[in-house]
Amino acid sequence: MKKTAVLLTAALVLSLAAPSVLAAQVDVTGQVETRFEYKKDDSGEYRLNGLTGIKLSPSLAAGDKVRLGIQFETQPDEFDDEDNPTRDFAADHGSMSTTLSRVWLETKGALWHGGPEVTTTIGDKELNWNAWVAHMNTRRGIAVEGLDLGVAKADVFYVWPKDDEDGRPMGIRVGSGILEGVDLSAMAVRRADKFNAAVSAATELHGVRLDGTLALDSARRYAFKVNAAMDAAENLTLKAGFRQMQAGFAPMYPELDEETGYIAPFHPDSDASGFSIGVETVQQGVTLTAEYDQPTNKAVLSAAKTFDVHGHAIEGKYTATIKAGEDVKHELEASTVTNLIPYLQGLGLSGELAVQGSNVEYEVGATYEAPNGMYLGAKYNSDSGAVVSGGLKVSF
């Protein structure tokens, strides 16, 4: 009798929910890949290894006037930071768990009768609104976008604290074109007694393209960056910039470079202050560039050209990197796609050579995608040796 009651209750719930479930839009994104590689192992012996991986992210959207969004993530995620599969091909698939990662409600319309249309989101929302002071990733709270202030458009958010935050962050983003020919934008974030702000402007004046940003942290320490570019003549572009960061500048939510940890919009490799200059020109089909960055004391020279060799477009490039205290690094690379082999249409060929002091490294490779979707590749690197690979990959 108890089992019968449970079954009847479940059937009733499903029957009531059926119209909403059928109307919901379900999307599943993800990736499944299996790759085989024949290469040297740690002992120096060549072996054939296989790696596989799967990751899924289902999402559901339902509702008409008010939209419901639900996003899931599956574990384990069997790919590394470079999107390569990591699980051994022979290992058991194991179990896959589903985690509810984001839930949000969204509606578009006026907040009052006769008011402008805005987008209101309650729940989990990605708030990467400003790389200097408001790169917050996904946060839970309330966001209203598209507020018409007459002379400007504004977006606002109010989110709940996470981890060891000492208050609920709130912020406003404003964009305005009130000054003809000048794009103005500003971002302000407040949490407890801390206040960060960034102001940006961009314009063109007498053929010179200008843009700049000034940011302040909670202690009123500043960082700013300005850039200028102009087409001095046909096929000749000149660039210059200056950036400065006050010691200790530390906004609450900057975008940080994943490898170096520096504030990315200022410079991904340094927090030092100084100027940068550059020039780019195209002569006889060759793109020539020269750049110098004074804070990192690094200069980069390059030349790139597409050569037509017996009907093949060969992309060639030479780069020289000059840095104080280091040997000049010379890099030469070339690549093309050929249809000369009837059974291997679209065969990609590439080669790279790098020389720095007494260090010489080179690599040659070939890639091919078969009509059935299978990818094949072979390469030889002067340091790591030969690698032959193949596999199948589907992204959806």
C-alpha positions in Angstrom: 0.0 0.0 0.0 2.9 2.4 0.9 4.6 1.7 -2.4 1.3 2.3 -4.3 0.9 5.7 -2.6 4.4 6.7 -3.5 3.9 5.8 -7.1 0.6 7.7 -7.3 2.1 10.8 -5.7 5.1 10.7 -8.2 2.7 10.3 -11.1 0.6 13.3 -9.9 3.7 15.5 -9.6 5.0 14.6 -13.0 1.6 15.2 -14.6 1.4 18.6 -13.1 4.9 19.5 -14.0 4.8 18.1 -17.6 3.7 21.3 -19.4 6.5 23.3 -17.8 9.1 20.7 -18.4 8.1 20.2 -22.0 8.2 24.0 -22.6 11.7 24.3 -21.1 14.7 24.7 -23.4 17.4 22.3 -22.4 20.9 22.8 -23.8 23.9 20.6 -23.2 27.4 21.8 -24.0 30.5 19.7 -23.5 33.4 17.9 -25.0 34.5 14.3 -25.5 37.9 13.4 -26.9 40.1 10.4 -27.2 43.7 10.8 -28.3 46.5 8.3 -29.0 50.2 9.3 -29.0 53.3 7.4 -29.9 56.2 9.2 -28.2 59.1 8.8 -25.7 58.2 8.1 -22.1 60.2 9.1 -19.1 62.6 6.2 -19.6 63.4 7.3 -23.2 61.5 4.4 -24.8 58.8 5.0 -27.4 55.4 3.8 -26.4 51.8 4.1 -27.6 49.6 5.7 -25.0 45.9 6.7 -25.0 44.1 9.5 -23.2 40.5 10.3 -23.0 38.2 12.9 -21.4 34.6 14.0 -21.0 33.0 17.1 -19.7 29.4 18.2 -19.8 27.5 21.4 -18.8 23.7 21.0 -19.2 21.6 24.1 -18.8 17.8 24.7 -18.7 15.8 27.8 -19.5 12.1 28.1 -18.9 9.4 30.8 -18.6 8.0 33.6 -20.7 7.9 37.0 -19.0 10.3 35.8 -16.2 13.0 33.4 -17.4 14.5 30.7 -15.2 18.0 29.6 -15.9 19.7 26.5 -14.4 23.2 25.4 -15.2 24.9 22.2 -14.1 28.5 21.0 -14.2 29.6 17.4 -14.3 32.5 16.0 -12.4 35.2 14.8 -12.9 36.3 17.3 -15.6 38.9 15.2 -17.4 40.8 18.0 -19.3 43.8 20.1 -18.2 44.2 23.8 -18.5 45.2 23.5 -22.1 42.1 21.4 -23.0 44.0 18.1 -23.3 42.3 14.9 -22.1 43.9 13.5 -18.9 42.3 10.1 -18.1 44.2 7.0 -19.2 42.4 5.3 -22.1 42.3 1.9 -20.3 41.0 3.3 -17.0 37.4 2.7 -15.9 35.0 5.4 -16.8 33.8 5.6 -13.2 30.9 7.6 -12.0 29.9 11.1 -13.0 28.3 13.4 -10.6 26.2 16.5 -11.4 26.6 19.7 -9.5 24.1 22.6 -9.7 26.5 25.5 -10.5 24.2 28.4 -11.4 20.5 29.3 -10.9 19.0 32.6 -11.9 15.8 34.4 -12.7 15.8 37.0 -15.5 13.1 39.4 -16.7 13.2 42.2 -19.3 10.9 45.2 -19.0 10.3 48.4 -17.2 10.5 48.7 -13.4 7.7 51.3 -13.4 4.9 52.1 -15.8 6.2 54.2 -18.7 9.8 53.5 -17.7 12.6 52.3 -19.9 13.1 48.6 -20.5 15.8 47.1 -18.3 17.2 43.6 -17.7 16.9 42.4 -14.2 18.7 39.3 -13.0 18.3 37.7 -9.6 20.6 34.8 -8.7 23.9 33.7 -10.1 25.4 36.1 -12.7 28.8 36.6 -14.3 30.0 40.1 -13.3 33.2 40.7 -15.3 32.2 44.3 -15.9 35.6 45.9 -15.7 39.1 44.5 -15.9 40.6 47.0 -13.5 38.2 46.9 -10.6 35.3 44.6 -11.3 36.4 41.3 -12.6 34.3 39.3 -10.2 33.4 36.1 -12.1 30.1 34.5 -11.1 28.4 36.0 -8.1 25.0 35.6 -6.4 22.9 38.7 -6.1 20.8 41.2 -8.0 21.8 43.0 -11.2 19.9 45.6 -13.2 21.2 46.5 -16.7 20.1 49.2 -19.1 19.1 52.0 -16.8 18.5 55.2 -18.8 19.9 58.2 -16.9 19.3 60.6 -19.8 22.9 61.5 -20.4 24.2 58.0 -19.8 23.3 54.3 -19.5 24.0 52.5 -16.2 24.1 49.0 -14.9 24.1 48.2 -11.2 24.7 45.1 -9.0 24.4 44.1 -5.4 25.8 40.7 -4.4 26.1 38.6 -1.3 29.6 38.0 0.2 31.7 34.9 -0.3 34.7 33.4 1.4 36.2 36.0 3.8 34.7 39.1 2.3 33.8 41.7 5.0 30.6 42.9 3.4 28.3 42.7 0.4 29.8 44.2 -2.8 27.8 46.6 -4.8 28.7 48.4 -8.0 27.6 50.7 -10.8 28.9 50.8 -14.4 28.2 53.9 -16.5 28.7 54.6 -20.2 28.1 57.9 -21.9 28.5 59.6 -25.2 27.4 63.0 -24.0 30.6 64.5 -25.4 30.5 64.3 -29.2 33.3 62.0 -30.4 34.3 60.9 -26.9 33.4 57.5 -25.4 33.3 57.7 -21.7 32.8 54.9 -19.2 33.2 54.5 -15.4 33.0 51.6 -12.9 32.7 51.9 -9.1 32.7 49.1 -6.6 32.0 49.4 -2.9 32.3 46.7 -0.2 32.0 47.7 3.5 34.2 50.8 3.8 36.3 50.0 0.7 35.8 51.9 -2.5 37.4 51.2 -6.0 36.8 53.1 -9.2 38.0 53.2 -12.8 37.3 55.9 -15.4 38.1 55.4 -19.1 37.9 57.6 -22.2 38.5 57.1 -25.9 38.5 59.6 -28.8 40.2 60.6 -32.0 41.8 64.0 -32.3 43.3 65.3 -35.6 43.9 61.7 -36.8 45.4 60.5 -33.5 43.4 57.7 -31.7 43.6 58.2 -28.0 42.4 56.1 -25.1 43.2 55.9 -21.4 42.1 54.6 -18.0 42.6 55.8 -14.4 41.9 53.5 -11.6 41.9 54.0 -7.8 42.0 51.4 -5.0 40.5 51.8 -1.4 43.6 53.6 -0.2 43.4 56.1 -3.1 46.5 54.6 -4.7 46.3 55.0 -8.4 47.2 53.3 -11.7 46.7 54.7 -15.1 47.5 53.9 -18.7 47.2 56.0 -21.9 47.7 55.0 -25.5 48.0 56.8 -28.8 48.1 55.6 -32.4 48.1 57.4 -35.7 48.5 56.6 -39.4 51.4 58.8 -40.2 51.4 57.8 -43.8 49.9 55.2 -46.1 50.7 51.7 -44.6 52.5 53.3 -41.7 51.1 53.3 -38.1 52.9 54.8 -35.1 52.0 53.9 -31.5 53.0 55.2 -28.1 51.9 54.6 -24.6 52.6 55.4 -21.0 51.6 53.6 -17.8 52.2 54.2 -14.1 51.2 52.3 -11.0 51.6 53.7 -7.5 53.4 51.3 -5.1 50.9 49.1 -3.3 48.0 49.6 -5.7 45.6 46.7 -4.9 42.0 46.9 -6.1 39.6 44.3 -4.7 38.6 42.7 -8.0 41.1 43.1 -10.8 41.6 40.7 -13.7 44.9 39.0 -13.0 47.1 37.3 -15.6 46.8 33.5 -15.1 50.5 32.9 -15.5 52.2 35.9 -13.9 49.6 37.2 -11.4 50.0 40.8 -12.6 47.0 43.1 -13.2 46.3 42.2 -16.8 44.9 45.5 -18.2 48.0 47.4 -16.8 50.5 44.8 -18.2 50.5 41.0 -18.0 54.2 40.8 -17.2 55.0 43.8 -15.0 53.7 46.4 -12.6 56.6 48.8 -13.4 55.9 52.2 -14.8 57.2 53.7 -18.0 56.6 54.2 -21.7 56.2 52.0 -24.8 56.5 52.8 -28.5 55.9 50.9 -31.7 55.7 51.2 -35.4 54.1 49.0 -38.1 54.3 49.3 -41.8 53.6 47.2 -44.9 56.2 47.3 -47.7 56.2 45.1 -50.8 53.7 42.8 -49.0 55.9 42.4 -45.9 54.4 43.5 -42.6 57.2 45.0 -40.5 56.7 45.8 -36.8 59.0 47.2 -34.1 58.0 47.6 -30.5 59.9 48.7 -27.4 58.6 48.5 -23.8 60.7 50.5 -21.4 59.4 49.1 -18.1 60.3 45.5 -19.1 63.3 46.7 -21.2 62.2 44.5 -24.1 62.2 45.1 -27.8 60.4 42.9 -30.4 61.1 43.1 -34.1 59.1 41.1 -36.6 58.6 40.6 -40.3 55.7 38.6 -41.8 54.8 37.8 -45.4 52.6 35.3 -47.3 54.6 33.8 -50.1 53.0 32.2 -53.2 55.1 29.1 -54.1 53.7 27.0 -56.9 50.1 27.9 -55.9 50.7 27.4 -52.2 50.2 30.2 -49.7 53.1 29.9 -47.3 52.7 32.0 -44.1 56.2 33.1 -43.0 57.3 35.1 -40.0 60.6 36.1 -38.4 60.7 37.5 -34.8 63.6 38.9 -32.8 63.2 39.5 -29.1 65.8 41.7 -27.4 65.9 41.9 -23.6 68.6 43.4 -21.4 70.9 40.8 -19.9 69.7 38.0 -22.2 70.9 36.7 -25.6 68.8 37.8 -28.5 66.1 35.3 -29.4 65.5 34.6 -33.1 62.4 32.8 -34.2 61.5 31.7 -37.7 58.2 30.0 -38.5 56.4 28.9 -41.6 53.2 27.1 -42.4 51.0 26.1 -45.3 48.1 23.8 -46.4 48.5 21.6 -49.4 46.2 19.5 -51.6 49.1 18.0 -53.7 48.5 14.5 -52.2 45.1 13.3 -53.6 44.3 11.1 -50.6 45.4 13.8 -48.0 43.5 16.9 -49.1 44.0 19.8 -46.6 47.3 18.5 -45.2 48.9 21.1 -43.0 52.7 21.5 -42.8 54.6 23.7 -40.4 58.1 24.4 -39.2 59.7 26.5 -36.4 63.2 27.4 -35.6 64.3 29.2 -32.4 67.9 30.3 -31.7 69.0 32.0 -28.5 72.7 32.1 -27.8 74.0 28.5 -28.0 70.5 27.1 -27.6 68.9 25.9 -30.9 65.5 24.3 -31.0 63.5 23.3 -34.0 60.2 21.5 -34.7 58.5 20.3 -37.9 55.0 18.9 -38.1 52.1 17.8 -40.2 48.4 17.7 -39.4 45.4 16.2 -41.2 41.7 15.8 -40.6 40.2 12.7 -42.3 36.8 12.8 -44.0 35.4 10.8 -41.1 36.4 13.5 -38.6 39.5 11.7 -37.2 42.5 14.0 -36.8 46.1 12.8 -37.3 49.4 14.5 -36.6 53.1 14.0 -36.6 55.8 16.2 -35.4 59.5 16.1 -34.5 61.0 18.4 -31.9 64.8 18.7 -31.4 64.4 18.4 -27.6 61.5 16.0 -27.0 61.8 13.8 -30.2 59.1 12.5 -32.4 55.4 12.3 -31.6 52.7 10.6 -33.8 49.1 11.3 -32.7 45.6 10.6 -33.7 42.1 10.7 -32.3 38.5 11.9 -32.4 37.0 14.9 -30.7 33.5 16.3 -30.6 32.4 19.6 -29.0 28.8 20.5 -28.6 
